[in-house]
Amino acid sequence: CSSDLQSRFLQLFIGFPIAKHVGRLTLPIVAVDGTFHWTTGYNGQFFFFVSKDGYGRNVLLAFAIIPCENVCHLCWAIECAMLHGLDLTRFPIFTDQGNFLAAAAAFTLGEHNKKHQYQKSIDLSIHICVEHYCRSCHHHFLEEL
């Protein structure tokens, strides 16, 4: 958990023990996505790290509450997940084409180190979710015709 300069709530990360066992107790994949969260006291986003069990059910590995889905806050969430024991370098990560791709690129290129004091550059294997990609193409291109 961290706060801003006025000592107000800024962001929170919670990881579950199963996150350390991806590939053994879950399928060897991780999916990430965010959703908006609006309240009177805090307007931010939930950002989830999820896998699947052998029955195809979602398994929540970790989540972060962040003020917005930008590269800085997503790099923080990735770093927290890695420090918690979720090895994001061993398994493919599925995502939509959102800001997580920019955050992953920042990690891969070491760009996050310039502004923050994260531990090191990491190589992430990112895969774009075809369903999200098709919806996005339909939204951006087909609805304009």
HUKANOR-V666392 format. One record per residue. RES is the residue in three letters. SS is DSSP state (H for helix, E for strand, - for the rest). Layout:
RES;SS + RES;SS
This chain:
CYS;- + SER;E + SER;E + ASP;- + LEU;- + GLN;- + SER;- + ARG;- + PHE;E + LEU;E + GLN;E + LEU;E + PHE;E + ILE;E + GLY;E + PHE;- + PRO;H + ILE;H + ALA;H + LYS;H + HIS;H + VAL;- + GLY;- + ARG;- + LEU;- + THR;- + LEU;- + PRO;- + ILE;E + VAL;E + ALA;E + VAL;E + ASP;E + GLY;E + THR;E + PHE;E + HIS;E + TRP;E + THR;- + THR;- + GLY;- + TYR;- + ASN;E + GLY;E + GLN;E + PHE;E + PHE;E + PHE;E + PHE;E + VAL;E + SER;E + LYS;E + ASP;- + GLY;- + TYR;- + GLY;- + ARG;- + ASN;E + VAL;E + LEU;E + LEU;E + ALA;E + PHE;E + ALA;E + ILE;E + ILE;E + PRO;- + CYS;- + GLU;- + ASN;- + VAL;H + CYS;H + HIS;H + LEU;H + CYS;H + TRP;H + ALA;H + ILE;H + GLU;H + CYS;H + ALA;H + MET;H + LEU;H + HIS;H + GLY;- + LEU;- + ASP;- + LEU;- + THR;- + ARG;- + PHE;- + PRO;E + ILE;E + PHE;E + THR;E + ASP;- + GLN;- + GLY;- + ASN;H + PHE;H + LEU;H + ALA;H + ALA;H + ALA;H + ALA;H + ALA;H + PHE;H + THR;H + LEU;H + GLY;- + GLU;- + HIS;H + ASN;H + LYS;H + LYS;H + HIS;- + GLN;- + TYR;- + GLN;- + LYS;- + SER;- + ILE;- + ASP;- + LEU;- + SER;- + ILE;E + HIS;E + ILE;E + CYS;- + VAL;H + GLU;H + HIS;H + TYR;H + CYS;H + ARG;H + SER;H + CYS;H + HIS;H + HIS;H + HIS;H + PHE;- + LEU;H + GLU;H + GLU;H + LEU;-
